[in-house]
């Protein structure tokens, strides 16, 4: 394993030290802002990262992957710094927080988009199997880094509200330093060789088949209904249960732990369950998890099961279901006849739909919780998911019907 690959793996681990992520909601909530304002700030981050993901491919044609990663990490650091400045005692500034979320979300999308390109730079000529081995080795380390950083971030926040964000800024700055040590002779040679070549032709418009459209939609819907509650509803739920800040990272880390379990053991289980089994595990897992949060008060009242215990089971189940989504979709999404640029376009479309739907759900959560209650919002989210899937299934069934053929004319 060459030096560049080791540095790349180090970058991936360091860049996933999200010390601030589990307590971001708590920082906004501590400002005594309305819940709808908090969800608006969270939705802005989601929408900004989705918009930036559309810009990233064009930007990648103008700068090397390493420089794009550095740009993204720098913007992430600036976004966190603006969140700190905008929440200083006596000088709270909503516009500052808004700008910080836009810059941070954009930086996250740019760094993430350049991540795959950087891997191909540090491992030139590597086949798909070798790249898969590198991806697999870093995946486990990334999960562990996120879990540990989340717990540490909660402890730091418990001491002082901004310490977790200082740690997040330090992690992004350290990521930039790691990238600077990556030698990039291949990145310099490639543009020189192609200097006299004509610009690549624009990709042809992509038309998805009904099967592909189905699984692109399934990915966007299920991920949005799993991730949006995790970002916007679960932190409020645990805050209302007076969970200590230092435990926040540990509790929310159960979601990541669920994804980690799927990453380790999910593939053979999903293969054993079969295509339909994987779909039902994912879908019913999300519904059951959100349902547990919706009826947690009733379970405590009628059965003596504490709200906290129900919530722990719910968040772990949600993490497992969310972690299985990508595996289920990739086994059913037939892309064999598509070129690599077309496959990238399909995955970009999936992430775009997911990002905008997540932002819409976060905005709706803010309105529903203030008008009803958080338990009612969990219940309505389950209902919305069921109606969305039912509507999608009805649309697919109507589209699958063969066109009507005229009856033969009677013989005269």
C-alpha angles and dihedrals in degrees: 000000000000127000094255092055091051090051090048091053090047089052092052092052096044093045090055093059093112097176092161101045101085092047099041090097091049091053092054092041091052089063089070088238122156114270091241089059091052093050090046090057090048091048091051090058091050094048093045093052090048093051091046090052088064091052095045097079092054091046091050089061090058102045139030119265093246092054091048091052090050090049091051095047090047091053090048089054092048091049092053091046090054090051089054093047092045093054101045112131111270095011106066110160123187093191089054090052091048092052090045092054092048093050094042094048092048092049092049092053094047094049092046093048092051092047095084093045090052090054090057089050096052092044104040115185093011115147125230092266093055092047089050091053091052091047091050094050093051095043095069092044090050092052091050092046091052092048095048094043091050092055093045090048091056091051091049092048090051089059097042128352096232101043093088089053092049087053090049091052090049091052092053092047091049089050089055091051091051091052091050089061093057110105111225111189090138091054091055096045097050098063091045092054092049096043094107095038120105116253114271116266118255112262116259117255110276119231114190123212120238090258092052092046089051095056095040087055093044090054094049095045099045095043092048093049089049101041101038093058089045091054100039113017107033096056090051090047093054092041089056088051087057094239108180113254092237088059094047094085091047094049096045088043088071086076090058090044090056090053090047091054090053092048090054102040107007101092098063092041093051090046090051092049092051129223097300093042092057091050093051093047091053097044098042090043092060093043093047093047095051089042091056090055090047094054099032091111092051093048090054093047099045104027104023093239107146119242090234093055092048090048093052091053090046096052093046090050090049091052092051092048093047092047091054096053098084093046092049093048097045091053091054101035105093108209099152094114094049127092120238094259089051091050089052089052090053093051090045090053090051093052092044093054090045093050097050093043090050091052091049092050092049091053091049091049090058092055097042097049092050093048099038125005138282093256090052089049091054089050093048090049090057090048091049091051092050092048092047093051092044091050092048091049091050090050091051092047092052091047092049094057113105115248115265116259123211116254115251114262115255117257112257 
